[in-house]
Amino acid sequence: MQVGLLCAAGLFGGAVNALAGGGSLLTFPALMAAGLPPLSANVSNSIAVCPGYVAAVFGSRSDLARQRRFAVGLIPTGVVGTIVGAALLLASPASAFETVVPVLVIAAALTLAFQGPIRSLIGHPASMSRRRSMVTTHTIVGIGGVYGGYFGAALGVMLVAGLALVRHTTLARVTAVKNLISASCGLTSVVVYSLFGPVNWLAVAIVAVGTVVGGFVGAKAAAVMPQRILRGFIVAFGVAVGIYLAFTTYW
């Protein structure tokens, strides 16, 4: 029963991560239900979902190919942020960060929902200078990396919301960049947690199989899904994740 639970969580979690982010809200509780302590479940989850991110990159490669240079240039920023976040997780109490996570997730979802009005205040991407756009983009990715290295749930929601504000392109292409950044953050977490974290490798292997299949399927769905529906799905799922985190954290 535990193996079946972890496989199913990996499958659906990988698909959700490719579409919106937040699949860890499926895989992390499943690992806890399988008997792993919280810290071990957190680090094992970060490693287990990484193959799903890689599969999502492969699934969205057509949208990524049109902006490869831009996307690859963001990887170092995401990696550095992830190392900082992972170090914070291993060196500090989880409660220090978990209290603000629900607020961050809901804020990211609402940012995507009200992208138009927010752009009118901060400026449309087409009117931004190249330097301002790149600085803002790297800042968003760096902060996302720190968050991803520390906790990770709904990282995709945050990255899509931030990148959509500064990228004048389709949401499918933004999602493709998100998949690449999430994969690079995930691979960095694999290295750090493999060396220093209490990883349960059997659980990782079981969940990872499902995330690969789910990640590929989710990326293909994101590429063909109408932009309005994709945006609505990401916003709705992000708000739901934020409410769930707020309930489990504050109550």
Disulfide bonds with the S-S distance in Angstrom:
none
